[in-house]
Amino acid sequence: MSREVIVFNKINSQTRFNYGCVEICRMSGLEKSQVSRFLNSKIELGVSKFFQLIRSMPKEFQEAYWEEMLSSRSVGEMLGGDRILWTELIAEASFTDIEEILNAITERWAGLRKAKEKEAVVLNS
């Protein structure tokens, strides 16, 4: 079972979310069979479809998902300790994939900046 599925299901199982497959399909625009098979670890979604799924979820869900994905482990650890060759992944990415990746980085960067600003305010108080 991939870490993406484990974290997605963990976040979705929280009572404040707990979305069913039909709701997730409605929000994401993905086919029911794709979502069901993803949630049950039968398939892995491609980068484009995966980001479509994550970005379609409510903002609170997205924040909880990325916090969980990024807080406990480095990306290398998530992939079994292998070093990621980002340049190779980017070289193979489509225009849409790169656009989605840049949007995700922008959102993450903004979240980190807000956290750092809050930390600075607390420290300066």
C-alpha positions in Angstrom: 0.0 0.0 0.0 1.5 3.3 -1.0 2.1 6.1 1.5 -0.2 8.4 -0.5 -3.1 6.0 0.0 -2.3 5.4 3.6 -2.2 9.1 4.4 -5.2 9.9 2.3 -7.3 7.3 4.1 -5.9 8.3 7.5 -6.9 11.9 6.9 -10.3 11.0 5.4 -11.1 8.8 8.3 -11.1 11.8 10.7 -14.7 12.6 11.6 -14.4 16.2 10.3 -13.9 14.7 6.8 -15.0 11.1 6.3 -15.9 11.5 2.6 -17.4 8.6 0.7 -16.2 7.4 -2.7 -19.2 9.1 -4.4 -18.4 12.4 -2.7 -14.7 12.2 -3.6 -15.7 11.5 -7.3 -18.0 14.4 -7.4 -15.4 16.8 -6.0 -12.5 15.5 -8.1 -14.2 14.7 -11.3 -12.5 11.3 -11.4 -14.3 8.1 -12.3 -15.7 6.0 -9.4 -13.7 3.0 -10.4 -10.4 5.0 -10.3 -11.2 6.5 -6.9 -12.3 3.2 -5.4 -9.3 1.3 -6.8 -7.0 4.0 -5.5 -8.5 4.1 -2.0 -8.2 0.3 -1.9 -4.6 0.3 -3.1 -5.5 -1.5 -6.3 -4.0 1.2 -8.6 -1.7 4.2 -8.2 -3.0 7.3 -9.9 -0.6 9.2 -12.2 0.8 12.5 -11.0 -1.8 14.5 -12.9 -4.8 12.5 -11.6 -3.3 12.4 -8.1 -2.9 16.1 -7.9 -6.4 16.6 -9.4 -7.7 14.4 -6.5 -5.8 16.2 -3.8 -6.5 19.7 -5.1 -10.2 19.0 -5.4 -10.5 18.2 -1.7 -11.5 21.0 0.8 -8.6 23.3 1.8 -8.6 21.9 5.4 -8.3 18.3 4.0 -5.4 19.4 1.7 -3.6 21.1 4.6 -4.0 18.1 6.9 -2.9 15.7 4.1 0.3 17.6 3.2 1.1 18.2 6.9 0.9 14.5 7.5 2.9 13.6 4.4 5.7 16.0 5.0 6.0 16.1 8.8 7.0 12.7 9.8 9.4 11.6 7.1 11.5 13.0 4.4 10.5 12.2 0.8 13.5 9.9 0.5 12.4 8.0 3.6 8.9 7.7 2.1 10.4 6.0 -0.9 12.3 3.5 1.1 15.5 5.5 1.6 16.1 6.0 -2.1 17.4 9.3 -3.3 14.9 11.1 -5.6 16.4 12.5 -8.8 14.0 15.5 -9.1 15.7 16.6 -12.3 14.8 13.3 -13.9 11.2 13.4 -12.7 10.8 17.0 -14.0 12.3 16.1 -17.3 9.6 13.5 -17.8 6.7 15.6 -16.5 4.2 17.0 -18.9 3.3 20.7 -19.0 0.2 20.0 -16.9 2.2 18.0 -14.3 4.7 20.9 -14.0 1.9 23.4 -13.6 0.3 21.3 -10.9 3.7 20.8 -9.1 4.4 24.5 -9.2 1.0 25.3 -7.8 1.5 22.8 -5.0 4.9 24.2 -4.2 3.5 27.7 -4.2 0.7 26.7 -1.7 3.2 24.8 0.5 5.6 27.8 0.4 2.8 30.1 1.5 1.9 27.8 4.3 5.5 27.6 5.5 5.8 31.4 5.3 2.6 31.9 7.4 3.9 29.4 10.0 7.3 31.2 10.1 5.6 34.6 10.5 3.4 33.3 13.4 6.6 31.9 15.0 8.3 35.3 14.7 5.4 37.1 16.2 5.4 34.7 19.2 9.1 35.1 19.6 8.9 38.8 19.4 6.0 39.1 21.9 
